[in-house]
Amino acid sequence: MRSWIARMILLAVGWRAGGAPPKLNKYVMIAAPHTSSWDVPLLVLFAWLFKMRVRWMMKSEMFRGLRGPFFRALGGLPIDRSQRHNMVQQCVDILKQADEMVVAVPPEGTRAATQGWKTGFYYIALGAGVPIAPGYLDYATKRGGFGPILTPTGDIDADMEILRDFYRDKYGKYPERFGEVRVDRGETDSR
Protein backbone atom coordinates (compact mmCIF):
# COMPACT_ATOMS: atom_id res chain seq x y z
CA MET A 1 0.00 0.00 0.00
CA ARG A 2 2.83 2.43 0.88
CA SER A 3 4.48 1.76 -2.47
CA TRP A 4 1.27 2.67 -4.31
CA ILE A 5 0.78 5.84 -2.19
CA ALA A 6 4.39 6.88 -2.83
CA ARG A 7 4.02 6.23 -6.57
CA MET A 8 0.89 8.43 -6.73
CA ILE A 9 2.45 11.28 -4.75
CA LEU A 10 5.69 11.18 -6.74
CA LEU A 11 3.74 11.14 -10.01
CA ALA A 12 1.64 14.09 -8.83
CA VAL A 13 4.75 16.18 -8.11
CA GLY A 14 6.57 15.03 -11.27
CA TRP A 15 9.24 12.75 -9.77
CA ARG A 16 10.31 9.38 -11.23
CA ALA A 17 12.48 6.50 -10.13
CA GLY A 18 16.03 6.24 -11.44
CA GLY A 19 18.29 3.26 -10.69
CA ALA A 20 16.79 0.59 -8.43
CA PRO A 21 18.22 -0.16 -4.97
CA PRO A 22 20.79 -2.94 -4.70
CA LYS A 23 19.54 -6.38 -3.75
CA LEU A 24 21.73 -6.59 -0.65
CA ASN A 25 20.83 -7.22 2.98
CA LYS A 26 22.81 -4.32 4.36
CA TYR A 27 24.73 -1.32 3.13
CA VAL A 28 25.37 2.36 3.69
CA MET A 29 23.34 4.55 1.36
CA ILE A 30 24.71 7.96 0.46
CA ALA A 31 21.87 10.51 0.61
CA ALA A 32 23.04 13.28 -1.73
CA PRO A 33 22.78 15.99 -2.77
CA HIS A 34 21.31 17.22 0.53
CA THR A 35 20.48 20.90 0.08
CA SER A 36 16.86 21.22 1.23
CA SER A 37 14.44 20.10 3.92
CA TRP A 38 12.36 18.60 1.06
CA ASP A 39 15.02 15.89 0.70
CA VAL A 40 13.70 14.00 3.74
CA PRO A 41 10.09 13.58 2.53
CA LEU A 42 11.40 12.60 -0.91
CA LEU A 43 13.76 10.06 0.67
CA VAL A 44 10.84 8.55 2.58
CA LEU A 45 8.64 8.44 -0.54
CA PHE A 46 11.34 6.73 -2.60
CA ALA A 47 11.99 4.26 0.23
CA TRP A 48 8.28 3.41 0.23
CA LEU A 49 8.25 3.19 -3.57
CA PHE A 50 11.20 0.77 -3.56
CA LYS A 51 9.69 -1.14 -0.59
CA MET A 52 12.78 -0.46 1.51
CA ARG A 53 13.16 0.00 5.25
CA VAL A 54 15.72 2.80 5.41
CA ARG A 55 17.23 4.07 8.62
CA TRP A 56 18.52 7.60 8.22
CA MET A 57 20.59 9.76 10.48
CA MET A 58 19.64 13.27 11.45
CA LYS A 59 20.62 15.64 14.20
CA SER A 60 19.19 14.67 17.58
CA GLU A 61 17.66 18.12 18.08
CA MET A 62 15.06 17.22 15.43
CA PHE A 63 13.70 14.45 17.69
CA ARG A 64 12.55 16.75 20.50
CA GLY A 65 8.88 16.86 21.39
CA LEU A 66 6.22 15.33 19.16
CA ARG A 67 8.56 15.07 16.18
CA GLY A 68 10.59 12.33 17.89
CA PRO A 69 8.10 9.45 17.57
CA PHE A 70 7.18 10.61 14.07
CA PHE A 71 10.77 10.64 12.79
CA ARG A 72 11.58 7.33 14.50
CA ALA A 73 8.55 5.68 12.86
CA LEU A 74 9.83 6.85 9.47
CA GLY A 75 13.27 5.34 10.14
CA GLY A 76 15.10 8.27 11.71
CA LEU A 77 18.13 7.64 13.90
CA PRO A 78 18.92 10.56 16.24
CA ILE A 79 22.63 11.42 16.09
CA ASP A 80 24.54 13.59 18.55
CA ARG A 81 26.82 15.39 16.12
CA SER A 82 29.10 16.58 18.91
CA GLN A 83 30.27 12.96 19.33
CA ARG A 84 31.39 12.21 15.76
CA HIS A 85 33.77 9.34 16.55
CA ASN A 86 31.20 7.69 18.78
CA MET A 87 28.52 8.03 16.09
CA VAL A 88 30.62 6.22 13.51
CA GLN A 89 31.48 3.37 15.88
CA GLN A 90 27.89 3.06 17.08
CA CYS A 91 26.71 2.76 13.47
CA VAL A 92 29.43 0.20 12.68
CA ASP A 93 28.33 -1.89 15.68
CA ILE A 94 24.64 -1.66 14.73
CA LEU A 95 25.33 -2.68 11.12
CA LYS A 96 27.56 -5.59 12.16
CA GLN A 97 24.84 -6.95 14.44
CA ALA A 98 21.95 -6.48 11.99
CA ASP A 99 20.89 -9.19 9.55
CA GLU A 100 19.31 -6.54 7.30
CA MET A 101 19.81 -2.79 7.44
CA VAL A 102 20.13 0.17 5.12
CA VAL A 103 21.54 3.30 6.72
CA ALA A 104 21.18 6.52 4.74
CA VAL A 105 23.87 9.11 5.47
CA PRO A 106 24.01 12.63 4.02
CA PRO A 107 27.79 13.04 3.57
CA GLU A 108 27.60 16.82 3.63
CA GLY A 109 26.18 16.63 7.15
CA THR A 110 24.05 19.75 6.58
CA ARG A 111 21.80 21.44 4.05
CA ALA A 112 24.13 24.46 3.99
CA ALA A 113 27.03 24.82 1.53
CA THR A 114 30.14 22.81 2.49
CA GLN A 115 33.74 22.63 1.28
CA GLY A 116 33.60 18.87 0.91
CA TRP A 117 32.08 15.69 2.29
CA LYS A 118 32.44 14.41 5.81
CA THR A 119 33.87 10.91 5.91
CA GLY A 120 31.56 9.21 8.42
CA PHE A 121 29.58 7.35 5.73
CA TYR A 122 32.82 5.93 4.34
CA TYR A 123 34.24 4.75 7.66
CA ILE A 124 30.88 3.29 8.73
CA ALA A 125 30.84 1.13 5.58
CA LEU A 126 34.54 0.25 5.83
CA GLY A 127 34.30 -0.62 9.55
CA ALA A 128 31.14 -2.69 9.14
CA GLY A 129 32.45 -4.42 6.00
CA VAL A 130 29.45 -3.36 3.92
CA PRO A 131 29.23 -1.67 0.52
CA ILE A 132 28.21 1.90 -0.23
CA ALA A 133 25.19 2.56 -2.45
CA PRO A 134 25.18 6.06 -3.94
CA GLY A 135 21.59 7.25 -3.58
CA TYR A 136 20.50 10.48 -5.20
CA LEU A 137 17.71 13.01 -5.59
CA ASP A 138 18.32 14.96 -8.79
CA TYR A 139 16.08 18.01 -8.82
CA ALA A 140 17.17 18.91 -12.38
CA THR A 141 15.62 15.73 -13.83
CA LYS A 142 13.24 15.01 -10.92
CA ARG A 143 14.63 11.50 -10.55
CA GLY A 144 15.57 9.62 -7.42
CA GLY A 145 17.39 6.33 -7.23
CA PHE A 146 20.73 4.59 -6.96
CA GLY A 147 24.03 4.37 -8.77
CA PRO A 148 26.49 1.46 -8.89
CA ILE A 149 27.63 -0.12 -5.63
CA LEU A 150 31.04 0.90 -4.30
CA THR A 151 32.98 -1.45 -2.06
CA PRO A 152 35.29 0.76 0.02
CA THR A 153 38.93 -0.12 -0.59
CA GLY A 154 40.47 1.88 2.24
CA ASP A 155 41.89 4.37 -0.30
CA ILE A 156 39.35 7.09 0.40
CA ASP A 157 40.72 9.52 -2.19
CA ALA A 158 40.46 6.97 -5.02
CA ASP A 159 36.99 5.90 -3.89
CA MET A 160 35.86 9.53 -3.67
CA GLU A 161 36.95 10.00 -7.29
CA ILE A 162 34.49 7.26 -8.32
CA LEU A 163 31.72 8.95 -6.33
CA ARG A 164 32.63 12.36 -7.80
CA ASP A 165 32.15 10.95 -11.30
CA PHE A 166 28.75 9.55 -10.37
CA TYR A 167 27.45 12.74 -8.71
CA ARG A 168 28.87 15.07 -11.38
CA ASP A 169 25.47 15.49 -13.07
CA LYS A 170 23.21 15.30 -9.98
CA TYR A 171 21.72 18.57 -8.71
CA GLY A 172 20.11 19.38 -5.38
CA LYS A 173 17.18 21.74 -4.98
CA TYR A 174 19.76 24.46 -4.27
CA PRO A 175 22.77 23.45 -6.40
CA GLU A 176 24.99 26.16 -4.92
CA ARG A 177 24.74 24.38 -1.55
CA PHE A 178 25.93 20.99 -2.83
CA GLY A 179 29.37 20.37 -1.33
CA GLU A 180 32.15 19.28 -3.64
CA VAL A 181 32.48 15.49 -3.71
CA ARG A 182 35.84 15.26 -1.99
CA VAL A 183 37.09 14.67 1.53
CA ASP A 184 36.63 17.76 3.68
CA ARG A 185 40.20 18.11 4.92
CA GLY A 186 39.07 20.84 7.33
CA GLU A 187 37.01 18.40 9.39
CA THR A 188 38.40 16.60 12.37
CA ASP A 189 39.01 12.92 11.83
CA SER A 190 35.58 11.27 11.93
CA ARG A 191 36.79 7.74 12.59
N, C-alpha and C positions, 0 to 999 in steps of 0.2 A: 504494500500500500504506500509506504514512504517513497519508494522508487517512482511510482506513478505520480504522486503529489509533486515530487521534485522535478520530474520531467515536464509537468504542466506549468509549474512556476517558471522554470528555466526557459521554456518555449515562450511564455508570455513576456518575459523580459529580454528575449532575443539571444540567449546563451545556448551553446551546443557543447557536446562532449568532444574532446580531442582524443588523445591516446588513452587506452583502457589501463586500469591499475594492474600491477603485476600479480600473477597468481602465486604468491608467496605467503607463508604463514605470518612472518614478521619482518618488518623493515622500518627504516626511518624515512619519512616522506618530507622532502623539502617543500615548504609552503611559500612560494615566491611567484612573482613579486608581491611584497606586502606593503602597500602604500595607502590603504584606506580601511576604514572600519567595515566597509561593505565586503571585504575579503572573507570575514568570518561566516556571515550567512551564506555566501556563495560556496565556501568550503563545505559547510554542512549540507547544502543542497546537492553538491556533486557527490559527497559521501553517500547520501541517501540514494542518489541515482545509480551509483556503482554498487550499491548494497554492501557498503563497507562500514565497519565500526572503527572510526578513527578517533584516536586520543590526540588532543592538541594542547600545546602548552601556551599559557598566557599568564600575564603578571597576576600575582595573587591578589592585588588590590581590586581586581575586577570581580572577585568572588565574594565581596562583602555584601551583607544584606540579602535581599531576595534574589539577587542575580546568581548567588552561589549555587543553589540547587539547580537552577535553570542551566547554567553553563556546565555543571557536572553531568547532568542528564544528556547533554549534547556531546559529551566526550572531553570536556575541558579538564586539564590538569593544572591546578594552581602552582605557579613557580615563584619562589622567592628569588628575585634576580640579584639580590645582594650576596647570595651564596652560590656563585656561578660554578665553582668546582664541585660543590656538593650536589647541585642540580644535575650535572653531567653524570656523576657516579650513581646517583639515585636512579636516573633513567636507564643507565647501563644495567643495574641490578634488576630493575623491573622487567626490562626486555629479556634478559637472560632467563628469568624465572617463568616468563609467559610462554604458553604454547602457541598463542596467536596474538599479535599486537601490531598495530600500525600507529606510530607516533609521528604526528605532523609538527615540524619545527620551522618557524620563520627565521631564516638565517640572518636577516638584518636585525632582528630583535626589537624592532620598532617600526611604526609607520612613517616616521620622519626620515629625511635624507641621511644616509650614512656614507662613510668613506669606503667601506667594504663589508664583507660578511663576517659575522662572529663564527667561531669554529665549533661550537657546542654540538651541532647536528652531526658533524664529521666524527668527532671523538666519541659521541654516543654510539654511532654505527660501528666504528672501529673497535671500541671496547666491548660491545655486545656481540661482535662477530656477525653483524647483519648488513645487508646491502642498503644502499641509498636509492630511493625512487624520486627523481625530480618531478614534483607536482607543479602545476602552473595554473594561473588565472590570467589569460591574456585579454585585456580590455580592448585592445585594438581590433581583434578578430572575434571577440566575445566567445572564446573557447576556453574550456577548462579540462585538464586531463593530466597525463603522465608522459614523460620521456623515457628513454632507455635506462635500465638499471645500471648503477655504478657500484662496483664492489671496491670499497676503500682499500688502497694499497699501502697506506702509511706515508706516501709521498703526497702531502696535501697540496703542494703547489701544482704538481702534474694533474692531480684529480680535479682541482679547481679549474684548470684549463679546459677540461672536458665539460664541466658544468657551464663555464663561461660561453663555450660554443653553443650549448643547448639553449641558454637563456638569452642569447644575443638578439633574437627577434621576438621576445616576450615583453609586453608592456603592461605596467600596473595602471590603475585608475589615474594616478598622478605620476607619470613617467619620471619627472624630475626628482622624485623621492626614492627611486629604485637605486639601491646601493650597488656600486660596481661589484661584479662577481669576482672577488679576490679576497684573500685573507686580510682582515683588518689588522694590520700590524700595530695599530695604536691601542688595541685591546690588551687587557691583561690575559695571561695564559688561561684558557677556559678548561683545561683538562683537570 
